Amino acid sequence: MTAPRTCSRRLVALPLGMLMATALAILPDVTASAAGAAPTATSATAADATSLSYIVNVATGKGPSTTVKKAIADAGGTILISYDRIGVIVVHSSNRDFARTVRRVPGVQSAGVTRNAPLAAQSTTEAGATRVLGAEEVASAQAAEGQDPLEPSQWDLPAIKADKAHEKTLGSRDVTVAVIDTGVDDTHPDLAPNFDREASVNCVSGKPNTADGAWRPSASENAAHGTHVAGVIAAAKNGIGMTGVAPGVRVAGIKVATPEDYIYTEAVVCGFVWAAEHHVDVTNSSYYTDPWNFNCLDDPDQRALVDAVTRASRYAERKGTVNVAAAGNERRDLDADSLTDPASPNDGTPGDRVIDPHKCLVLPPQLPGVVTVAATGAKGIKSSFSNYGLNVIDVAAPGGDSILYQPPAAPAVDAGILGTMPGGTWAYKSGTSMASPHVAGVAALIKSTHPHATAGQVKALLYAGADATPCTDPYDIDSDGKIDAVCKGPKNHNGFYGRGIVNALKAVTR
């Protein structure tokens, strides 16, 4: 996609205003080795101005051999960090033939460039508008006894029986959910009580930056996405603002988005490895990894990126982490025979390419082991924008929709999902970005009630407790007489809802 580009095509959230206008993401332990001090998210050295970032994948467990290290240096590369446990090396080089050169080196299993634009900054803009609640609207909110002031506006909580689940448990302080995203404002009054600083980090460069507050979006960034997601998961039940799906668990911020709003492979690898090494129980990924919307396995660069993120996410799962990801907002059938990808690479010169979504994967939602989430609206059917696909979608959860398509029942007045915003405010957004944190919250409740459960067991309980939802057939979301999407599969395993819509009450009572 050419700049200016919109956050909604990358981060999988749709600003509410956009919907209306259309009628409507301490260093790791000894498993990682690094050279030099970690740069900040905005640093760019003179060498970086012409450098690109590369991933080099080698055998797991031992780190790069002397031969590989020498080959990297001889090809003009500098190792930023090596995640030895998973065999992933992050390299900077200004040699445009670097990946092709090192692929021929014995011991290198795959290698690829992670971006098209140099490491120096570039410009972008964000389209659409998010409806932020005004001070008067917050002050005038009326709630029943035991509810937070804005909870009556959260139609999504009763939609998954989270309100009933809270009568059983709010979740355990021993459980942490990490938001791999644009950063989290931990000073927000609804997030501060539950924030886990020790599990938070800035991974933008691909190397952990543990400076205090590095996980926050800076004042110069238009990056409310991660903070909003964090509130959906774990906004505290404290008499202030809103209530999260799991308001008693802890939430961490793993910042992976550049100031220009790109999320590159090295940052995602860093995020998953950090989560694995810091005892994170659940991660939420509401984005796709730049610059390729789909990473094709027959392309050596893109195959290396798939390999690296797969290794990192699998490593996290082996360490006990449940990884949850949003399916995306392009209305695509990810089980189709072919799709047209018009937006890749989004940091270069994109062009239409026809791909097979079974061989060209969206990272991380299409990776093995990841819980892939579709969005539903206030009427409980697939959101107009949500991607779908048989054997791709695992579960569904509220992500909002146009109020013209799926208006909520009173007293709720907004069809979007309420979340926290940087600076201590609240706002409505819609997208699979908002659906995924509902599932992450329910997974956290399961882990709270089953503290010794493995990641696989948590996922099994999540799927078993989902409310099986049959295909919406016909699916004519805008009532114009034309079919907008075709759902395949039975009630308990289909392309719109997967195993069904998650149920928080079942999660804490099974």
N, C-alpha and C positions, 0 to 999 in steps of 0.2 A: 504494500500500500504506500502511496506517495505521501509525503508530508505536505500540509498538516494532516495528521491522522487522528482518529478518535480513540479514546480509551476503551470504548465499548467494543472495538474490533479486536482488542488485545486482552485487556483484563475483561473477564466475562461478567461484567455488570452493565446494565443499561440505565443511564440516568432517566429519571421519571419524565423529565421534560421532553426527552427524545421520543418516548413512547407516545406521549400526548400529541406531539407534533406530527406523528405518522398516523393520526387518528387512532388516530390513536394519538499479593506473595512476600576471656581465657580462650585460646585456640582449641581446636579439637585435641584429644589426647595424642599419645604417641603414634596413632595411626596416620597422622598427617605431618608432613614436613614442609617447611616454608623457608623462603629466603627473604630477609629484610623485614621491615615493619609493614603492617597492613595499611594500605592507603585508605583514605576516607572515600565516601561515595562520590565526591565531586572532584577528586584529585585527577590531574592529567599532566604527566611530565612531558618534557620536550620530546623524549623518545616515543611516548605514547601517541603523540600527534599523528604519527604515520604507522603505528603498530596496530595489528589485529590480535585477537585472542584466539587461541587454539586449544582443543582438547586432544590429548594423546592417551590412548588406552593400552595398558600393558597387563601382564598377568597379575592377578590379585594377591595381596598378602605380603609382598616383599619390596614393593617400590621399584623405581626404574633402575635397571642395571647400569653398570659403568658404560657399557656400549651404547645404551639408549641415551644416557645423559650426554655423552660425547657427541652423538649424532644430533641431538637437539641443539647443542651449542654450535656445532659445525654448520647447521642449517640456519643459523642466525636467531635461534630461539633462546629465551630466558625463562627458566622455570619460576612461576609465581608461587605455586604450591603443589605438592603431590599428596593425594589422598591414597596412601599406600594400601590401606586395607581393601579398597575396591579397585586399585590399579588405575586410577584416573589422575592425569597430570594436567594442570592448567599452565599454558605457555603463552608468552607474548613474543611476537616477532613481526618485523616489517618486511620479511621475505614472503612475497605472495605465493611462492612455490613451496613454502615450508611444509604444509600437510602432505603434498604429493611426495616430497623428498623423504620425510620420516616414515611414511607408510612402507617404504622398501627396506627399512632397518629391521634386522632380526630382533624379535622380542616385542615389536610394536604390532598390536592386534588391529587397531584402527586409529585414525586421526582425522580431524576435520576442523575447519574454521568455524567459529561460533557466530560470526557476524560479518556484515559487508561494510559497515561504516567504521572508520577508525575509532580508537578509544577516546579521542577528543569529543567534546560535547557537540550535539546537534539540536536543532529546534523542533518543536512539535506544539500542537494545540489540542485542546479537548473540546469536543462538541457536546451539545445537549446541556441540560440543567437538572440539578438535583433539588428536590423540594426540601429546603431546610426549615425546620420548625422555628418560628419566631418566638421571642421571649414571652410575649403575651399569650401565645398558644400553649406554651409549656406551663406558664403560671396558672392558666385557667383549666388545666386538665383535671378531670374528676375521675377518681378510681374507687372501687369498693375496698372495704377493709381487707388488709393483707396484700393488696396489689400495689405495685409501684405506680406513680402518677400517670405514666404514658401507656401502661399495660393494656387498658381497654382499646387502644388503637392498634394493638398487635394481633390482628386476626390470625396470624400465622401460628401463634402459640397453641390456641385450642385446635387448630387444624391438624396438629400432630400430637394433641393431648399433652403438650408440655405443661400446661397449667395444672392438670391433674397429677402429672408426674412430680411436680414441685411439692405436692402435699405429702409425697413419700420421701423425697430427697431433693436437695438442690445440687447434689454432686459433691465430690470429695476434694478437699484441698490438696490431697496427694496426687491428683490427676492434673496434668498440664496439656493444654492444646496449643500448638504453635501455629500462628498465622503466617504462612510464607507468602509475602505480599509486598505492598508498597511502603510498609512501615506502620507502626502502631503508636498513637499518642497515648502513652501510659499515664499522662496527667489528667485525663478525662475522669470526672468524678464517678462515672459508672464503671470504669476500667481499673482505676488505681487500686481499689481494694483487692482485686484478683490478679494483679499483674505479677508475672514471674520474671524478674530481671535476670536471674542467673541463666535462664533458658533463652534469653533474647540476644540478638546479635545483628550486625550489618554484614550481609554476604554479597553485596553488590559486585565487588571486584572478582569474586570467586574465592577470596581468602577472608576468613573471619576478622571483622573489626569489632573489638570488644569495648571501644571507648564508651563512656557513660552516655546514654541517650542516642547512640548511633543507630539504634533500631527505629527511631522516630522519623517521620517525614519532616523535612526542613520547612521553614516558613516560606521559602522560595518555590517549593514544589506544590503542584496541584495534585496532591496524593492523599485523598481522603479514603480511598478504597479499603486499605488494610484496616484502618480504624473502624470503619463501618462493619466489616466482616467480624472483627473482634467483638463488637458489641452484640451482634446476633448470637454469637457463641456463648459469651460469658459476661454480659453486663450484669453487675451485682444487683441482687435484690436487697436494696438498701434504703428504700424510700425516696430515691432520686431517679428521675427519668424513666428508663425502660427496664425490661427484664430479659436476660439472655436465656437461651434454651437450657443451658447448664450453669446457672448463676452462682453455684458454689465451687466450681472448679477454677483452676488458675489458667491464665492465658498469657502467651509469650508472643513477641514480635520478631520474626526473622525477615529482615528487609532485603529484598532481592531486586527491586526496580531501580534503574538509573534515574537521575533527575529528569531525563528525557522520556521516562516511562517505558523503557525497554527492559525485559527480563530475559537475560541470556543464560545459556546452558551452564556456564561455570558458576553462576550465582545459584541456580537451582540445585546443582550438585552439592555446593557448599551448604545450602539450606537443609537438604535431607541428611547429609552427614552430620551436621551440627545437631539436628534433632535426634539422630541415632545416638550420638555420644553424650547427650545431655538429658537422657531419660524422659524425652517427650513421649506422651502416650498417644496423641493424635496430631496429625498435621492437616491443615486445610490449604489447598491450592486452588485459588479462583483466578486462573490465568492460563494462557498457553505460552510456551517458551518461544521467544523470538529467535531468529527472524522468520522462521518457516512456520506457517500455520499447520502444515502437514510435513513431516520429515520422512522422506522416501528412502526405503532400505536399499534401493538400487543405486543411490547416490552415495559415494564414499564419504563425503563430508557429513551429510545428514545422517547416515548410518552410524557414524562415530558419536553423534550427539545423542541418538536414541540409546546407544550402548551405554554411554556415560550416565544418563539420567536413570536408565533402568537399573544399573549397578547401584546407584545411590539410593533409589527408592526401595529396592529390594533389601539393601543393607539395613535401612531404617526398619523395615518390617521384620527382618530377622532379629533385630534388637528389641522388638516389642511394640513398634509404632504402627498405628493404623493410619494409612494415607488416604485422604479423601480429596476428590477433585471435581470441579465443575465441568459439565459437558460442553459448554459453549452456547453462543447466542445466535448462530447463523441459520437456524431453522433447517439444518442439514440432517439427512438420514446417513449416519455414520456407518450403516450396514449396506449402503448402496453399492452397486457394481462399479460405479465411477462417480466422481464429483469434479467440479471445476473450482480450483483454488485461484482466485484473482488477486490475492493480497500478498503473495510471497515472492521474494523476501521483502519484508515491510521496512527494512532499513536500507534498501537499495532501489532497484528498478523492478517493481513487480510486473508480472504479466500472467495472463490466463494460462493455466496448465491443467490438464485433465489427469486426475490421479485415482488410484484405487485405494480407498480408505482402509482396506485390509492390509495393504503393504506400505502405506504412507500414513504415519501416525501423528496424532495431536499429543504433544507432551505437556503435562503428565497424564491427562485423563485416560488415554488409550493404552497405558502401560499395564502389564500383568500385575495383579495384586492390588492395584489402586481401585478404591470405591468410586465409581463414576456416577455423577448425580445429574438428573434432569430436573427442570423446574416446573412447578404447578402454580396456578393462580388461586384466587380466593374462592372460586367455584370448584376447586379440586381437580381440574383437568390440565393437561399439558399447557404451559405458557406458550403464547404465540411465537415467541422468539427461540424457544429452547431447542437445542439439538436433540436427536433421538437415535434409536437404532437397536434392533434385536441383537442380543449378546454383547452390546456395548454398554447400555444403561444398566446399572445395578439396582439403584433405588431412585425415588423421586422425593422432592420436598418443596415447601413453599419458596418461590422465588419472585412472586408478584407478576403482574401483567397490566395491560391497559385497563383503566377503569371502565372503558366502553365494552371490553370483552368479558372481564371477570370482576365486577364490583363486589366489594366486601359487604357483609351484613353489618348493620348498626350494632354498637356505637362506632365501629371503625369507619373512617371516611376516606381512606387512601388505599388504593390497590397495591401499592408498593410495600416493601419491607422496611420497617423502622430499624435504624442502626445508629451507633455513636459516630460523631464527627470530630476531627481535630478542633481544639479550642473549646471543648466543653459543650457542644451543641448536639442536636440529633437531626436526622434527616431520613427521608424515604428514598430508596433505590430499588430497582428491579433488575433481575438477571439470574442466570444460573450461579453467578457469584454469590447471590444471597441464598440460593437453595443449598449449596454445598456446606456452608457453615451450620445450617440446621442439622445436617447429617453428622457433621463433626461434633456438634453438641450432644446429639443422641448417643454417639459412640462414646463420648466422655462420661455420660450417665451410666452406660453399660459397664465401662471400666471402673466407675465408682462403686457399683454394686457387685462387681466381680473383679476385685483387685488383682487376683492372680491369673486372670484370663490372658492367654496369648493373643497376639494380633489376629490370628486366624479365628480364634474362638469369639473374639469381640465381633468380627465381621459376620460370623455364622449367626450370632444372636441378633445382630442388626437386621440381617436378611429374614431370619425366621419371625421376627417381631413386626416386620413391615405389613401394612394392610394391603393385601393383594387387590389390585385395581385393574379392571378389564380395559381393553383398548377402547378409546373414544372413537366410535365408528358410526357415522362418518364424522370426520374432524373438519368442521367448517367454522373456524374460530371467529371470523368476522361476519358470518351469516350472509355471505354474498352469493351463495349457491354453488361455490366452487370448493372442491376438496383441497385443503391446505397441507395435509400430510396424511400418510397412510401408516397405520400402526400394524405391526405383525406380532403374532405370538399369543399364548393363552393368558388367562387372568393373572396368574402368579409368575409370569415370565414373558414380558413383552417389550417392544421397542420404545414405548412411551414412558412406562413406569417401572420397568425392570421387575424386581420382586414385589414392588408396591411402594406406597407412600410410607415413610418412616413413622413409627409410633413410639413416642417417648415414654408413655405410661407402661407399655409392654416391656420397654427396655429396663425399667426399674422394678418390675414385678416378676420377671421370669427367673 
